[in-house]
Amino acid sequence: MTTQVIVLNGGSSSGKSGIVRCLQAVLPQPWLAFGVDSLIEAMPGSGAGIEFGADGEVSVGEEFTTLEAAWATGIAAMAHAGARVIIDDVFLGGGASQDRWRKVLDGLDVRWVGVRCEASVAAGREIGRGDRVRGMAERQAEPVHRGVVYDLEVDTTHTEALECARAIARSVVSGSR
């Protein structure tokens, strides 16, 4: 079986979105990309069950969890229907978040990729972006990886997105874990 889904997990501003764009350019077949940022942007301004604290803390409630589960199920359905899919996510629940994805992706060949970045570097990127609550990058840098099992890890602290994408693509194309 060949890889049908690539799941990238890392904290805010770790470089996942840049890697996704590069993966789409270097992988030999077309891949659809879906990111948790797009899910959040698709939600109504209030009452969606996700809150961003002034210190960078992210809290999710029942409403968000329900919508997120529907979103994940929809993405999985596309992969089950034959689309190759890259998922850009932030596992706020660490291993429990991965377990939720494992359930909907059951039966598919999934490549799990950890995207790491030193908290201080991610914090600098966060400031440069200007579209994030300050503190999220440092707060998420390590906890999102707790209890998560990966096939491959990349570190964007000193490595460009394209180089990380090429390493992931080599792994996907060769089928090596």
C-alpha positions as CSV (number, residue, x, y, z in Angstrom):
1,M,0.0,0.0,0.0
2,T,1.2,3.5,-0.7
3,T,0.8,6.5,1.6
4,Q,-2.6,8.1,1.2
5,V,-2.4,10.6,4.0
6,I,0.4,12.7,5.6
7,V,-0.4,14.2,9.0
8,L,1.8,17.0,10.1
9,N,1.6,17.9,13.8
10,G,3.4,20.7,15.5
11,G,2.8,23.8,17.6
12,S,1.8,27.2,16.3
13,S,4.4,28.9,14.0
14,S,6.5,25.7,13.8
15,G,6.5,25.8,10.0
16,K,3.9,23.2,9.1
17,S,2.0,25.4,6.5
18,G,5.3,26.1,4.7
19,I,6.2,22.5,4.6
20,V,2.7,21.6,3.3
21,R,3.1,24.1,0.3
22,C,6.6,22.6,-0.4
23,L,5.2,19.1,-0.2
24,Q,2.6,19.9,-2.8
25,A,5.4,21.1,-5.1
26,V,7.8,18.2,-4.6
27,L,5.5,15.1,-4.3
28,P,5.1,13.4,-7.7
29,Q,1.2,13.2,-7.6
30,P,-1.3,15.9,-6.6
31,W,-2.1,16.1,-2.9
32,L,-4.9,18.1,-1.3
33,A,-4.0,20.1,1.8
34,F,-6.2,20.8,4.8
35,G,-5.1,22.8,7.9
36,V,-6.7,23.4,11.2
37,D,-6.3,27.1,10.6
38,S,-8.8,26.8,7.7
39,L,-11.2,25.0,10.0
40,I,-10.9,27.8,12.6
41,E,-11.4,30.5,9.9
42,A,-14.5,28.7,8.7
43,M,-16.1,28.9,12.1
44,P,-18.4,31.7,13.2
45,G,-16.8,34.6,15.1
46,S,-18.2,33.5,18.4
47,G,-19.9,30.5,19.9
48,A,-17.8,28.0,18.1
49,G,-16.3,26.6,21.3
50,I,-12.7,27.7,20.8
51,E,-11.2,30.5,22.9
52,F,-7.8,32.1,22.6
53,G,-6.5,33.5,25.9
54,A,-4.4,36.7,26.1
55,D,-1.4,34.5,27.2
56,G,-1.7,32.2,24.2
57,E,-3.7,29.5,25.8
58,V,-6.2,27.7,23.5
59,S,-9.3,26.2,25.1
60,V,-11.7,24.1,23.1
61,G,-15.3,23.2,24.2
62,E,-17.9,20.7,23.1
63,E,-19.1,22.8,20.1
64,F,-15.6,23.0,18.6
65,T,-14.9,19.3,19.3
66,T,-18.1,18.3,17.4
67,L,-17.3,20.5,14.4
68,E,-13.7,19.3,14.4
69,A,-14.8,15.7,14.4
70,A,-17.1,16.4,11.4
71,W,-14.2,18.1,9.6
72,A,-11.9,15.2,10.2
73,T,-14.5,12.7,9.1
74,G,-15.0,14.7,5.9
75,I,-11.2,14.8,5.2
76,A,-11.0,11.0,5.8
77,A,-13.9,10.4,3.4
78,M,-11.9,12.1,0.7
79,A,-8.9,10.0,1.4
80,H,-11.0,6.8,1.5
81,A,-12.4,7.9,-1.9
82,G,-8.9,8.0,-3.4
83,A,-7.6,11.5,-2.8
84,R,-4.1,11.9,-1.4
85,V,-4.3,14.3,1.6
86,I,-2.0,16.3,3.7
87,I,-3.3,17.4,7.1
88,D,-1.7,20.3,9.0
89,D,-2.8,20.1,12.6
90,V,-2.0,21.1,16.2
91,F,-2.5,18.2,18.6
92,L,-3.6,20.2,21.6
93,G,-4.4,16.9,23.3
94,G,-1.2,15.2,22.3
95,G,-1.6,11.5,21.9
96,A,-5.4,11.7,22.4
97,S,-5.6,14.0,19.4
98,Q,-3.7,11.5,17.3
99,D,-6.0,8.7,18.5
100,R,-9.0,10.7,17.2
101,W,-7.4,11.0,13.8
102,R,-6.4,7.3,13.8
103,K,-10.0,6.3,14.2
104,V,-11.3,8.3,11.2
105,L,-8.2,7.3,9.1
106,D,-8.5,3.6,9.9
107,G,-7.7,1.5,6.8
108,L,-5.6,4.1,5.1
109,D,-1.8,4.2,4.9
110,V,-0.9,7.3,7.0
111,R,2.5,8.9,7.4
112,W,2.7,10.6,10.8
113,V,5.1,13.5,10.9
114,G,6.2,15.6,13.9
115,V,7.2,19.1,13.1
116,R,9.4,20.5,15.8
117,C,10.8,23.9,16.4
118,E,12.5,25.5,19.4
119,A,10.0,27.5,21.3
120,S,12.0,30.7,21.1
121,V,12.4,30.5,17.3
122,A,8.6,29.7,16.9
123,A,7.9,32.7,19.2
124,G,9.9,35.0,16.9
125,R,8.0,33.7,13.9
126,E,4.7,34.3,15.8
127,I,5.6,37.9,16.3
128,G,6.7,38.3,12.7
129,R,3.4,36.8,11.4
130,G,1.3,39.2,13.4
131,D,-1.8,37.1,13.1
132,R,-1.4,34.9,16.2
133,V,-2.0,35.5,19.9
134,R,1.4,36.0,21.4
135,G,2.4,33.1,23.6
136,M,0.8,30.3,21.6
137,A,4.0,29.2,19.9
138,E,5.9,28.8,23.2
139,R,3.0,27.3,25.0
140,Q,2.4,24.6,22.3
141,A,6.0,23.8,21.2
142,E,6.4,20.6,23.4
143,P,2.9,19.6,24.7
144,V,1.5,18.9,21.2
145,H,4.1,16.1,20.8
146,R,3.4,14.4,24.2
147,G,2.2,10.8,23.7
148,V,2.3,11.1,19.9
149,V,4.0,8.4,17.8
150,Y,5.6,9.5,14.6
151,D,7.0,7.8,11.5
152,L,9.3,10.8,10.9
153,E,10.2,14.0,12.6
154,V,11.6,17.2,11.2
155,D,12.9,20.2,13.0
156,T,12.4,23.6,11.4
157,T,14.5,25.5,14.0
158,H,17.5,25.6,11.5
159,T,16.1,23.7,8.5
160,E,14.1,25.3,5.7
161,A,10.6,24.1,4.8
162,L,11.7,22.8,1.4
163,E,14.4,20.6,2.9
164,C,11.9,19.2,5.5
165,A,9.4,18.6,2.7
166,R,12.0,16.8,0.6
167,A,12.8,14.5,3.6
168,I,9.1,13.7,4.0
169,A,8.6,13.2,0.3
170,R,11.6,10.8,0.2
171,S,10.0,8.8,3.0
172,V,6.6,8.7,1.3
173,V,8.0,7.8,-2.1
174,S,10.3,5.1,-0.8
175,G,7.7,3.7,1.6
176,S,10.3,3.7,4.4
177,R,9.2,4.4,7.9
